Amino acid sequence: MANARLTAVKLLLRMDSGKAYSNILLDSALSEQGLSERDKAFASALFYGVTERKMTLDYIIAQNSSMPFEKIGMETAAVLRMGFYQLLYMPSVPESAAVNESVKLCKKLKIFSSEGFVNGILRNFLRKNKAVTYVGLSDEERLSIEYSCPLWLAKKWKNEYGSENAIKAMEASLGAPPLFARVNTTKVSDDELVDLLNKEGVSAEKNPKLNGCVRLFKSGDIEQLKAFKDGLFHIQDVSSQLCCHTLRPIVNETVIDVCAAPGGKSFTMAELMGNNGKVLSLDLYDARANLIADGAKRLGLKIVEARQNNAVHFDETLPKADRVLCDVPCSGFGVIRRKPEIKYKSESEFDELPTLQRAILEVSSQYVKVGGTLVYSTCTLSRRENDEVAQAFAQNHPEFSPIVQPVPYESAENSPIRTYFPDKDGGDGFFTAAFRRVK
């Protein structure tokens, strides 16, 4: 596991020094390192685990260090985070290995002066039976440390969704996220796909709450599966699939997906339409539009047309559509368990998002036919980006009426506005608001 640990610590250092997304960094590194499947899994668990528990780990390091935390070098701090993470959250790793391998990492990183410090602080923690104290902290501060959630975000969720939902959202932001796939129902049934995946060694089962949705377990490299290459499914969270059901596209309609990359919603909508009609799948960047086109080709979805488009500027060449999906850029607080680095941004970095979201929604609404449907959606849990944007739009646009769009999911609210919570609904945190153009 030595190479796995070295890979993980180097990735953590790259994360600390740049602005790369964790999933992109990890995928790139694992493909380059030539690690065994076992080592890849261990490196991934360490990298994601330390990233999502960073605040907790730093608090524990500070508690056990004679040196002020801010004076501990970046590389030494990364080694200590990994050491403490193994001691606290990886029971399969022997305590002696967690300590000894951390000291060896200091050698490999050429921070020789830190060997004794790392060894001492980890062994001292073991002598104290791995005790962690929260004396002097308020309830909110303790929750923030325990769930490695910035205090401002913990307070925001508590104020906006109540204490119970806030705690459950924090709990759901930790740990490995579930992996769902959307069945390409133009080619295969749920049962047939599960059977084919099982024959390829992938543990898969139907989602009992949603047709066309399959959960995958221990899938390995998905893109190497024959079922994937044959275009029988694409990866898409259950909440994202429910967003498509909220729009409710049908055969022979024209649908516009305004901010479409990486394309999952466009693909699902094309499948719901039986591959008959037109789905215009738009994205700001040519490269991402090309990726959507490639995905549609793999899936055999001939009605998906991907093109470059700037969502904040009205494009008069686009047709009027029966249905428009406006899935806007957002803070991503609903997908923290997939991209844990999101929560370490400063609160101010999200200040301008509602302005952008309103602008995109305003333009998107102009593409909707009279009698047509508009759905606004995000993958975040934030009233400012969700309810307030949708409510402001409804107030300013009497030509649009909020409507209840039934979805085939028993826990979905009977409301034009829906917030999906991971603990209640099984997928990512998500928001949808549905409108009908009445004039």
C-alpha positions as CSV (number, residue, x, y, z in Angstrom):
1,M,0.0,0.0,0.0
2,A,3.1,2.2,0.2
3,N,2.6,3.5,-3.4
4,A,-1.1,4.0,-2.8
5,R,-0.3,6.2,0.2
6,L,2.4,8.2,-1.7
7,T,-0.1,8.7,-4.6
8,A,-2.8,9.9,-2.1
9,V,-0.5,12.4,-0.3
10,K,0.8,13.9,-3.6
11,L,-2.8,14.4,-4.7
12,L,-3.8,16.0,-1.4
13,L,-0.8,18.4,-1.8
14,R,-2.0,19.2,-5.4
15,M,-5.5,19.9,-4.1
16,D,-4.1,22.2,-1.4
17,S,-2.0,24.2,-3.9
18,G,-4.5,24.5,-6.7
19,K,-8.2,24.6,-7.7
20,A,-8.5,21.3,-9.4
21,Y,-11.6,19.2,-8.8
22,S,-11.0,16.1,-6.7
23,N,-12.6,13.6,-9.1
24,I,-10.7,14.9,-12.1
25,L,-7.4,14.9,-10.1
26,L,-8.0,11.3,-8.9
27,D,-9.1,9.9,-12.2
28,S,-6.0,11.3,-13.9
29,A,-3.6,10.1,-11.3
30,L,-5.0,6.6,-11.0
31,S,-4.8,6.1,-14.8
32,E,-1.1,7.2,-14.8
33,Q,0.3,5.4,-11.7
34,G,-0.2,1.8,-12.8
35,L,-1.5,0.8,-9.3
36,S,-3.2,-2.5,-8.7
37,E,-7.0,-2.4,-8.3
38,R,-6.6,-2.9,-4.5
39,D,-4.1,0.0,-4.3
40,K,-6.3,2.2,-6.4
41,A,-9.2,1.6,-4.1
42,F,-7.0,2.3,-1.0
43,A,-5.6,5.5,-2.6
44,S,-9.1,6.7,-3.5
45,A,-10.5,6.0,0.0
46,L,-7.6,7.9,1.6
47,F,-7.7,10.8,-0.8
48,Y,-11.5,11.3,-0.6
49,G,-11.6,10.5,3.1
50,V,-9.0,13.0,4.1
51,T,-10.4,15.7,1.8
52,E,-13.9,15.4,3.2
53,R,-12.7,15.2,6.9
54,K,-10.1,17.9,6.6
55,M,-11.6,20.2,9.2
56,T,-12.0,17.4,11.7
57,L,-8.5,16.2,11.1
58,D,-7.0,19.6,11.5
59,Y,-8.8,20.1,14.7
60,I,-7.4,16.8,16.1
61,I,-3.9,17.6,14.9
62,A,-4.0,21.0,16.7
63,Q,-5.3,19.3,19.8
64,N,-2.4,16.9,19.9
65,S,0.4,19.1,18.6
66,S,2.8,21.2,20.8
67,M,3.4,23.3,17.7
68,P,0.7,25.8,16.5
69,F,-1.1,24.3,13.5
70,E,-0.4,27.2,11.3
71,K,3.4,26.6,11.8
72,I,3.2,23.0,10.6
73,G,4.4,22.8,7.0
74,M,2.0,21.8,4.2
75,E,3.6,18.5,3.5
76,T,3.8,17.5,7.1
77,A,0.2,18.5,7.6
78,A,-0.9,16.3,4.7
79,V,1.0,13.3,6.1
80,L,-0.6,13.9,9.6
81,R,-4.1,14.1,8.1
82,M,-3.6,10.8,6.4
83,G,-2.2,9.2,9.5
84,F,-5.0,10.4,11.7
85,Y,-7.6,9.5,9.1
86,Q,-6.3,5.9,9.1
87,L,-6.3,5.7,12.9
88,L,-9.9,7.1,13.2
89,Y,-11.8,6.0,10.1
90,M,-10.0,3.0,8.6
91,P,-10.3,0.1,11.0
92,S,-8.9,-2.3,8.5
93,V,-5.5,-0.6,8.8
94,P,-3.4,-1.7,11.7
95,E,-2.5,1.2,14.0
96,S,1.2,0.4,13.8
97,A,1.0,0.5,10.0
98,A,-0.8,3.9,10.1
99,V,2.0,5.3,12.2
100,N,5.0,3.7,10.6
101,E,3.9,4.3,7.0
102,S,3.3,8.0,7.9
103,V,6.9,8.3,9.1
104,K,8.1,6.6,5.8
105,L,6.1,9.1,3.8
106,C,8.2,11.9,5.4
107,K,11.3,10.2,4.0
108,K,9.7,9.9,0.5
109,L,8.7,13.5,0.6
110,K,12.2,14.5,1.8
111,I,10.8,16.2,4.9
112,F,13.3,14.4,7.2
113,S,13.0,16.8,10.0
114,S,9.3,15.9,10.4
115,E,9.8,12.2,11.0
116,G,10.1,12.5,14.8
117,F,7.3,15.0,15.0
118,V,4.9,12.8,13.0
119,N,5.8,9.7,14.9
120,G,5.4,11.4,18.3
121,I,2.1,13.1,17.6
122,L,0.5,9.9,16.2
123,R,1.8,7.7,19.0
124,N,0.7,10.3,21.7
125,F,-2.8,10.1,20.2
126,L,-2.8,6.3,20.5
127,R,-1.6,6.6,24.1
128,K,-4.7,8.8,24.8
129,N,-6.9,6.0,23.3
130,K,-7.7,8.3,20.3
131,A,-9.8,10.6,22.5
132,V,-11.2,13.7,20.9
133,T,-12.6,16.5,23.1
134,Y,-14.9,19.3,22.2
135,V,-14.7,21.3,25.4
136,G,-15.5,25.0,25.0
137,L,-17.3,24.7,21.7
138,S,-20.9,25.7,21.0
139,D,-23.3,23.1,19.6
140,E,-22.9,24.6,16.1
141,E,-19.1,24.7,16.4
142,R,-19.1,21.1,17.5
143,L,-21.3,20.0,14.6
144,S,-19.0,22.0,12.2
145,I,-16.0,20.1,13.5
146,E,-17.6,16.7,13.8
147,Y,-19.0,16.8,10.2
148,S,-16.1,18.8,8.8
149,C,-18.6,21.4,7.6
150,P,-17.7,25.1,7.6
151,L,-19.5,26.9,10.4
152,W,-21.1,29.3,8.0
153,L,-22.6,26.5,6.0
154,A,-23.8,24.6,9.1
155,K,-25.5,27.8,10.3
156,K,-27.0,28.4,6.8
157,W,-28.5,24.9,6.6
158,K,-29.8,25.1,10.2
159,N,-31.5,28.5,9.5
160,E,-32.9,27.5,6.1
161,Y,-34.0,23.9,6.6
162,G,-34.1,23.4,10.4
163,S,-31.7,21.6,12.7
164,E,-32.8,18.1,11.9
165,N,-32.4,18.5,8.1
166,A,-29.2,20.4,8.6
167,I,-27.6,17.5,10.6
168,K,-28.9,14.9,8.1
169,A,-27.4,17.0,5.2
170,M,-24.1,17.1,7.0
171,E,-24.2,13.4,7.7
172,A,-25.0,12.7,4.1
173,S,-22.1,14.8,2.9
174,L,-19.6,12.3,4.3
175,G,-18.8,8.8,3.0
176,A,-18.9,7.1,-0.4
177,P,-21.9,8.3,-2.5
178,P,-24.2,5.8,-4.1
179,L,-23.7,5.1,-7.8
180,F,-26.8,5.1,-10.0
181,A,-27.2,4.5,-13.8
182,R,-30.1,5.4,-16.1
183,V,-31.2,2.5,-18.2
184,N,-31.2,3.2,-22.0
185,T,-34.8,2.1,-22.3
186,T,-34.7,2.5,-26.1
187,K,-32.4,-0.5,-26.1
188,V,-32.9,-2.6,-23.0
189,S,-35.1,-3.1,-20.0
190,D,-34.1,-2.7,-16.3
191,D,-34.1,-6.5,-15.7
192,E,-32.0,-7.1,-18.9
193,L,-29.4,-4.5,-18.0
194,V,-29.1,-5.9,-14.4
195,D,-28.6,-9.3,-15.8
196,L,-26.0,-8.2,-18.4
197,L,-24.1,-6.2,-15.7
198,N,-24.1,-9.2,-13.3
199,K,-22.6,-11.4,-16.1
200,E,-19.8,-8.8,-16.4
201,G,-19.1,-9.1,-12.7
202,V,-20.8,-5.9,-11.7
203,S,-23.2,-6.1,-8.8
204,A,-26.3,-4.2,-9.8
205,E,-29.9,-4.0,-8.7
206,K,-33.0,-2.1,-9.8
207,N,-34.1,0.9,-7.9
208,P,-37.4,-0.2,-6.4
209,K,-38.6,3.4,-6.2
210,L,-37.9,4.5,-9.8
211,N,-38.2,2.6,-13.1
212,G,-35.3,3.0,-15.5
213,C,-32.9,3.5,-12.6
214,V,-30.3,0.9,-11.5
215,R,-27.8,1.1,-8.6
216,L,-24.3,-0.2,-9.2
217,F,-21.9,-1.7,-6.6
218,K,-18.2,-2.5,-7.1
219,S,-18.4,-1.5,-10.7
220,G,-14.7,-1.1,-11.5
221,D,-13.8,0.9,-14.7
222,I,-17.3,1.5,-16.0
223,E,-16.2,2.7,-19.4
224,Q,-14.6,-0.7,-20.1
225,L,-17.8,-2.6,-19.6
226,K,-19.4,-4.0,-22.7
227,A,-22.8,-2.9,-21.6
228,F,-21.5,0.7,-21.4
229,K,-19.7,0.5,-24.8
230,D,-22.9,-0.9,-26.3
231,G,-24.8,2.2,-25.0
232,L,-27.1,0.4,-22.7
233,F,-26.8,2.9,-19.8
234,H,-25.2,6.2,-18.7
235,I,-24.3,7.2,-15.2
236,Q,-26.8,9.6,-13.6
237,D,-27.9,10.2,-10.0
238,V,-31.5,9.4,-9.1
239,S,-32.2,13.0,-8.2
240,S,-31.0,14.1,-11.7
241,Q,-33.2,11.5,-13.3
242,L,-36.2,12.9,-11.3
243,C,-35.4,16.3,-12.7
244,C,-36.0,14.9,-16.2
245,H,-39.2,13.3,-15.1
246,T,-40.3,16.7,-13.7
247,L,-40.0,18.2,-17.2
248,R,-42.1,15.2,-18.5
249,P,-41.0,15.3,-22.2
250,I,-43.0,13.1,-24.6
251,V,-42.7,11.7,-28.1
252,N,-42.2,14.2,-31.0
253,E,-41.7,17.3,-28.8
254,T,-39.0,19.8,-29.1
255,V,-36.9,20.1,-25.9
256,I,-34.1,22.5,-25.0
257,D,-31.6,21.6,-22.3
258,V,-30.0,25.0,-21.7
259,C,-26.9,24.1,-19.6
260,A,-26.5,20.5,-20.6
261,A,-23.0,19.2,-20.1
262,P,-22.1,16.5,-19.4
263,G,-25.3,15.5,-21.1
264,G,-27.0,13.0,-18.7
265,K,-30.3,14.9,-18.5
266,S,-30.4,15.3,-22.3
267,F,-29.9,11.6,-22.7
268,T,-32.6,10.6,-20.2
269,M,-35.1,13.0,-21.8
270,A,-34.4,11.6,-25.2
271,E,-35.0,8.1,-23.8
272,L,-38.3,9.2,-22.2
273,M,-39.3,10.5,-25.6
274,G,-38.6,7.1,-27.1
275,N,-35.8,8.6,-29.3
276,N,-38.5,10.5,-31.3
277,G,-38.6,14.3,-31.5
278,K,-35.7,16.8,-30.9
279,V,-33.5,17.5,-27.9
280,L,-31.3,20.6,-28.3
281,S,-28.4,20.1,-25.8
282,L,-26.5,23.3,-25.3
283,D,-23.3,24.2,-23.5
284,L,-21.1,27.2,-23.2
285,Y,-18.0,25.4,-24.4
286,D,-17.5,23.6,-27.7
287,A,-15.4,20.8,-26.1
288,R,-18.2,19.9,-23.7
289,A,-20.8,20.1,-26.5
290,N,-18.6,17.6,-28.4
291,L,-18.6,15.3,-25.4
292,I,-22.4,15.4,-25.3
293,A,-22.5,14.5,-29.0
294,D,-20.2,11.6,-28.4
295,G,-22.3,10.3,-25.5
296,A,-25.5,10.6,-27.5
297,K,-23.8,8.6,-30.4
298,R,-22.7,5.9,-28.0
299,L,-26.3,5.6,-26.7
300,G,-27.8,5.7,-30.2
301,L,-29.9,8.8,-29.3
302,K,-30.3,10.3,-32.8
303,I,-32.6,13.1,-31.6
304,V,-30.0,14.8,-29.4
305,E,-28.3,17.7,-31.1
306,A,-25.4,19.2,-29.2
307,R,-24.2,22.7,-29.9
308,Q,-22.3,25.6,-28.3
309,N,-24.4,28.3,-26.8
310,N,-24.1,31.1,-24.2
311,A,-27.1,30.7,-21.8
312,V,-27.1,34.3,-20.7
313,H,-27.7,35.6,-24.3
314,F,-30.9,35.0,-26.2
315,D,-30.3,33.1,-29.4
316,E,-32.9,33.9,-32.0
317,T,-31.9,31.0,-34.2
318,L,-33.2,28.5,-31.6
319,P,-36.7,27.2,-32.1
320,K,-39.6,27.7,-29.6
321,A,-39.7,24.6,-27.5
322,D,-42.4,22.5,-25.9
323,R,-40.2,22.0,-22.9
324,V,-37.1,23.8,-21.6
325,L,-34.8,22.6,-18.8
326,C,-32.8,25.3,-17.1
327,D,-30.3,23.4,-14.9
328,V,-28.1,26.3,-13.9
329,P,-24.5,26.5,-12.5
330,C,-24.8,26.5,-8.7
331,S,-22.8,26.1,-5.5
332,G,-23.2,22.3,-5.6
333,F,-24.0,21.9,-1.9
334,G,-26.1,18.9,-2.8
335,V,-23.2,17.0,-4.3
336,I,-20.5,17.7,-1.6
337,R,-20.1,13.9,-1.0
338,R,-19.0,13.7,-4.7
339,K,-16.9,16.9,-4.7
340,P,-15.9,17.5,-1.0
341,E,-13.6,20.4,-1.9
342,I,-16.7,22.5,-2.6
343,K,-17.3,23.1,1.1
344,Y,-13.9,24.6,1.7
345,K,-14.6,27.6,-0.6
346,S,-15.3,30.9,1.2
347,E,-19.0,31.9,1.5
348,S,-18.3,35.0,-0.6
349,E,-17.4,32.9,-3.6
350,F,-21.1,32.0,-4.0
351,D,-22.5,35.5,-3.7
352,E,-23.0,36.2,-7.4
353,L,-24.6,32.9,-8.3
354,P,-28.2,34.0,-7.9
355,T,-27.6,36.9,-10.3
356,L,-26.3,34.5,-12.9
357,Q,-29.1,32.0,-12.2
358,R,-31.8,34.6,-12.6
359,A,-30.2,35.8,-15.9
360,I,-30.1,32.3,-17.3
361,L,-33.7,31.6,-16.2
362,E,-34.9,34.9,-17.8
363,V,-33.3,34.0,-21.2
364,S,-34.4,30.3,-21.0
365,S,-38.0,31.3,-20.5
366,Q,-38.1,33.1,-23.8
367,Y,-37.6,29.8,-25.7
368,V,-40.8,28.3,-24.2
369,K,-44.0,28.0,-26.4
370,V,-47.3,29.1,-25.0
371,G,-48.6,26.1,-23.2
372,G,-45.1,24.8,-22.8
373,T,-43.2,23.7,-19.7
374,L,-40.2,25.3,-18.0
375,V,-38.2,23.6,-15.2
376,Y,-35.6,25.4,-13.2
377,S,-33.2,23.1,-11.3
378,T,-29.9,23.0,-9.3
379,C,-27.9,20.4,-7.5
380,T,-27.6,22.5,-4.3
381,L,-29.3,23.1,-1.0
382,S,-29.5,26.8,-0.7
383,R,-32.7,28.9,-0.5
384,R,-31.0,31.9,-2.2
385,E,-30.2,29.8,-5.3
386,N,-33.4,27.7,-5.2
387,D,-36.7,28.9,-3.7
388,E,-35.8,32.7,-3.9
389,V,-34.8,32.5,-7.6
390,A,-37.9,30.5,-8.5
391,Q,-40.2,32.8,-6.5
392,A,-38.7,36.0,-8.0
393,F,-39.2,34.6,-11.5
394,A,-42.9,33.7,-10.7
395,Q,-43.5,37.2,-9.4
396,N,-41.9,38.9,-12.4
397,H,-43.5,36.7,-15.0
398,P,-47.3,36.5,-14.8
399,E,-47.2,34.7,-18.2
400,F,-45.7,31.7,-16.3
401,S,-47.8,29.8,-13.8
402,P,-46.2,27.4,-11.2
403,I,-47.5,23.9,-11.7
404,V,-47.2,20.5,-10.0
405,Q,-45.5,18.1,-12.3
406,P,-46.2,14.5,-10.9
407,V,-43.1,12.3,-10.9
408,P,-43.1,8.5,-10.4
409,Y,-41.5,8.7,-7.0
410,E,-43.4,8.2,-3.8
411,S,-41.4,10.6,-1.6
412,A,-41.7,13.5,-4.0
413,E,-43.5,16.5,-2.6
414,N,-46.9,17.4,-4.2
415,S,-45.7,20.9,-5.0
416,P,-44.4,23.0,-7.9
417,I,-41.2,23.4,-5.9
418,R,-39.3,20.3,-4.7
419,T,-36.2,20.0,-2.6
420,Y,-34.7,16.5,-2.6
421,F,-32.6,15.6,0.5
422,P,-30.1,12.7,0.3
423,D,-31.3,11.1,3.5
424,K,-35.0,11.1,2.4
425,D,-34.7,10.5,-1.3
426,G,-31.6,8.4,-1.7
427,G,-29.9,10.6,-4.3
428,D,-28.0,13.9,-4.3
429,G,-29.4,17.1,-2.8
430,F,-31.4,18.7,-5.6
431,F,-34.0,21.3,-6.4
432,T,-36.7,21.7,-9.1
433,A,-39.3,24.3,-9.8
434,A,-41.9,23.8,-12.6
435,F,-43.8,26.4,-14.6
436,R,-46.3,26.4,-17.4
437,R,-46.4,29.2,-20.0
438,V,-50.0,30.3,-20.0
439,K,-49.8,33.3,-22.4
